[in-house]
Amino acid sequence: MKFYVIGDVTVDHLYHLNHIPAPGEEVSPIRSTMQPGGAGGTMSVTLARLGHEVTLAASVGADPFAEVALKYVRESGVNTTAIQVVEDLITSTITVMQTPDGKRAMISSGDANRQLDAAKLKKKDIETSNGLIISAYSLIGGPQREYAIKAISYAKKAGVPVLIDLGTGAVNAAGVKLLDTVLNADYLLLNRHELQTITETDNISDALLGLKDRGAGCVIVKVGAHGSIIWTPQETDLVESVPLGDEVVDSTGAGDTFSAVFAHAILSGQPLKQAARMANIAGALAATAVGAQRKAITVKDLESVLA
């Protein structure tokens, strides 16, 4: 299948700490590393490794960080013809501080990512795709938002399924203003915090009811170790996680991997519940390696766990 992915690529500076430092405090990490990241990059790499033809639309700076950010994108065979270079900005970076109990703090710099020029979007690339996948970070603002909105319009007119993956940073930045933009997605993927924030509710049931009243189609809620909740106007079901027995070492990018594998499964013809189950497995597998894109997940990996 052919996928068109719009989203960020970043350089992730990962620090695993015993605790998040207080203002003025200096701490030493348990381990630290620099890895390629970003929702767009991670989703495109995951889909390419599963054997799909993937085009990634993102923008980077004209700097050495761009090579780091695109390392696995290039190695996995993702089509980079829609990657744009912004001369006067640096490639986006994210500093992630994470503790063994899963607490995280992040410093994110959008920089080049927001400058994706909509005038360079090729309508044919969207129309000939089997699925358009958009990271909601692309919908925050700047030229990148115009690019994503334009792509959604092309996809809708051509009957190409649209999957939108929210992110905590995107939701925190745009809040409820993001809701009108993402409601027309064929599949909306988000976690519990993002769901409740964007609907201004304090529980999942009320949030989903609110989305139903607004005309939402299919919503997939990531609920961490509990798995995921699939919701349509006709059904609601908890798809439990699958225990792997492997140690969770880094959750960075696990949600993006979940979304990519869900797209792979649902557009390959899998039933909704099975697609969510496969996505649960992928998210858990991704967390067994340090870095958003380090763990290469294959069809055989998914099939072996399902078996």
C-alpha positions in Angstrom: 0.0 0.0 0.0 1.0 3.6 -0.4 0.9 6.0 2.5 1.4 9.8 2.6 2.5 11.0 6.1 2.6 14.6 7.2 4.4 15.3 10.5 7.5 16.4 12.4 11.0 15.0 12.3 13.2 15.8 15.2 16.4 15.0 17.0 15.5 13.6 20.4 17.9 14.1 23.3 16.8 11.4 25.8 17.8 11.5 29.4 16.7 8.7 31.8 16.8 10.0 35.3 15.9 8.8 38.8 13.8 12.0 39.2 12.9 15.1 37.2 15.2 17.9 38.5 13.8 20.8 40.4 14.6 24.4 39.4 18.3 25.0 40.0 19.1 21.3 40.6 21.8 19.4 38.7 21.4 15.7 38.2 23.3 12.9 36.4 21.3 10.6 34.1 21.1 6.9 34.4 21.7 6.9 30.6 21.5 9.4 27.8 21.4 9.2 24.1 20.5 11.2 20.9 18.1 9.6 18.5 15.9 10.4 15.5 12.3 11.1 16.5 9.2 13.1 15.7 5.7 11.7 15.1 6.0 12.0 11.3 9.3 10.3 11.1 8.4 7.5 13.5 5.1 6.7 11.7 6.7 6.7 8.3 9.6 4.5 9.4 7.3 2.0 11.0 5.1 1.8 7.9 8.1 1.4 5.6 9.5 -1.4 7.7 6.2 -3.2 7.4 6.7 -3.2 3.6 4.6 -0.2 2.5 5.5 2.6 0.1 5.7 5.7 2.2 6.2 9.4 1.4 7.0 11.7 4.3 6.2 15.4 4.1 8.3 17.3 6.7 10.9 20.1 6.8 14.3 20.3 8.3 17.1 22.9 8.7 20.2 23.1 6.6 22.3 21.7 9.5 24.0 18.5 10.7 21.0 17.7 12.9 19.0 17.0 9.7 21.1 14.0 9.0 20.4 12.6 12.5 16.7 13.3 12.3 16.4 11.5 8.9 18.7 8.6 9.6 16.1 5.8 9.9 13.8 7.6 7.4 16.4 7.1 4.7 17.6 3.7 5.9 14.1 2.3 5.9 13.4 3.4 2.3 10.9 6.2 2.9 10.4 8.5 -0.1 12.0 11.8 0.9 11.0 13.8 -2.2 8.5 15.8 -0.1 11.1 16.7 2.6 11.8 20.4 2.5 14.9 22.2 3.7 14.6 25.6 5.5 17.8 27.5 5.2 17.5 29.9 8.1 16.1 27.6 10.9 17.6 24.6 12.7 16.2 21.1 12.5 13.7 20.6 15.3 14.9 19.1 18.6 13.2 17.7 21.7 14.8 17.1 25.1 13.0 14.3 26.9 13.6 13.6 30.6 12.1 10.3 31.8 12.0 8.5 35.1 11.8 4.7 35.7 8.2 5.0 36.8 7.2 6.6 33.5 7.1 10.3 34.5 8.3 12.6 31.7 9.1 16.3 31.1 9.9 17.6 27.6 11.4 20.7 26.0 10.3 21.0 22.4 11.5 23.3 19.7 9.3 23.2 16.5 11.6 25.5 14.5 11.9 24.1 10.9 8.9 21.8 11.2 6.3 24.5 11.1 7.6 25.9 7.8 6.4 23.2 5.5 5.4 25.1 2.4 1.8 24.2 1.1 2.6 25.5 -2.4 4.9 22.4 -2.9 2.2 19.9 -2.0 1.4 17.7 -5.1 -2.3 16.8 -5.3 -1.6 13.6 -7.2 0.5 12.3 -4.3 -2.5 12.4 -2.1 -5.0 11.1 -4.6 -2.9 8.1 -5.4 -2.3 7.1 -1.8 -4.2 4.4 0.1 -4.1 6.5 3.3 -3.2 10.0 4.5 -1.7 10.0 8.0 -1.3 13.3 9.8 0.3 14.1 13.1 -1.7 16.8 14.9 1.5 18.7 15.5 1.1 19.7 11.8 -2.1 21.4 12.6 -0.8 23.8 15.3 0.0 26.7 13.0 2.3 28.2 10.4 2.7 27.1 6.8 2.7 23.4 8.0 -1.0 23.8 9.1 -2.0 25.1 5.7 -0.1 22.1 4.1 -2.0 19.6 6.3 -5.4 21.2 5.8 -4.9 21.3 2.0 -3.9 17.6 2.0 -7.0 16.6 4.0 -9.1 18.4 1.5 -7.5 16.6 -1.4 -7.9 13.3 0.4 -11.6 13.8 1.2 -12.4 14.7 -2.4 -10.5 11.6 -3.7 -12.0 9.2 -1.1 -8.6 8.6 0.5 -9.0 7.6 4.2 -7.6 10.2 6.7 -6.0 9.1 10.0 -5.1 11.9 12.4 -2.8 11.1 15.4 -3.0 13.7 18.2 -0.1 14.4 20.5 0.0 15.9 24.0 2.1 18.8 22.9 -0.3 19.6 20.0 -3.3 19.4 22.3 -1.7 21.5 25.0 -0.8 24.1 22.4 -4.0 24.3 20.5 -6.6 22.9 23.0 -10.2 22.7 22.0 -9.5 24.8 18.8 -8.0 21.6 17.4 -11.3 19.7 17.7 -13.1 21.1 14.6 -10.1 20.4 12.4 -9.7 16.7 13.5 -13.4 15.7 13.6 -13.5 14.9 9.9 -10.8 12.3 10.2 -11.9 8.8 9.3 -9.9 7.6 12.2 -8.9 9.8 15.2 -6.2 8.4 17.5 -5.3 9.9 20.9 -4.6 9.1 24.5 -6.8 9.7 27.5 -5.2 13.0 28.5 -5.6 14.3 24.9 -9.2 13.1 24.7 -10.3 14.8 27.9 -8.4 18.0 27.2 -9.7 18.5 23.7 -13.3 17.8 24.8 -13.0 19.7 28.1 -14.3 16.7 30.1 -13.0 14.8 33.1 -13.7 11.2 32.1 -13.6 9.0 29.0 -17.3 8.3 28.8 -18.3 12.0 28.7 -15.5 12.7 26.3 -16.7 10.1 23.8 -20.3 11.1 24.2 -19.2 14.7 23.4 -17.5 13.5 20.2 -20.5 11.5 19.2 -22.6 14.7 19.5 -20.1 16.5 17.3 -20.4 13.8 14.6 -17.1 11.9 15.1 -16.6 8.7 13.2 -14.1 6.2 14.6 -12.0 7.1 17.7 -9.1 5.0 19.1 -8.1 5.9 22.6 -4.7 4.7 23.8 -4.9 3.8 27.5 -1.3 2.6 28.1 -0.9 -0.7 29.9 -4.6 -1.3 29.7 -4.5 -1.4 25.9 -6.8 0.8 23.8 -10.5 1.7 23.5 -12.2 1.5 20.1 -15.2 3.7 19.7 -17.7 4.2 16.9 -21.3 5.6 17.1 -22.3 1.9 17.2 -19.9 0.3 19.6 -17.4 0.8 22.4 -14.9 -1.8 23.4 -11.7 -2.2 25.4 -9.0 -4.1 23.6 -6.7 -5.3 26.3 -2.9 -5.1 26.0 -0.9 -8.3 25.2 1.8 -9.1 27.9 5.1 -9.5 26.2 7.3 -10.2 29.2 9.9 -7.8 27.9 11.2 -4.9 30.0 9.9 -1.4 29.1 13.0 0.8 28.8 11.7 3.9 26.9 8.1 4.9 25.9 9.3 7.6 23.5 7.5 7.1 20.2 5.4 4.2 21.4 2.2 6.1 20.7 3.3 7.0 17.2 4.3 3.4 16.5 0.8 2.3 17.7 -0.8 4.7 15.3 1.3 3.6 12.3 0.5 -0.1 12.9 -3.2 0.6 13.4 -3.1 2.3 10.0 -1.3 -0.7 8.5 -3.8 -3.1 9.9 -7.1 -1.3 9.3 -6.3 -0.3 5.8 -5.1 -3.9 5.1 -8.6 -5.0 5.8 -8.3 -6.1 9.4 -11.4 -5.7 11.6 -11.3 -2.8 14.0 -10.7 -4.8 17.1 -7.9 -6.8 15.5 -6.3 -3.6 14.2 -6.3 -2.2 17.7 -4.9 -5.4 19.1 -2.0 -5.3 16.6 -1.4 -1.6 17.5 -1.3 -2.5 21.2 1.4 -5.1 20.5 3.4 -2.6 18.3 3.3 0.1 21.0 4.5 -2.3 23.6 7.3 -3.6 21.4 8.5 -0.1 20.6 9.0 0.6 24.3 11.5 -2.2 24.7 14.3 -0.2 22.9 15.7 3.2 23.6 14.7 5.8 21.0 11.5 6.3 19.1 12.7 4.4 15.9 15.3 2.0 17.2 12.9 -1.0 17.4 12.3 -2.4 14.0 8.8 -4.0 14.0 8.0 -6.4 11.3 4.8 -8.3 10.2 6.4 -11.5 11.6 6.8 -9.8 15.0 3.1 -8.9 15.1 2.0 -12.4 13.9 4.2 -14.2 16.4 2.7 -12.3 19.4 -0.8 -12.7 18.0 -0.2 -16.5 17.6 
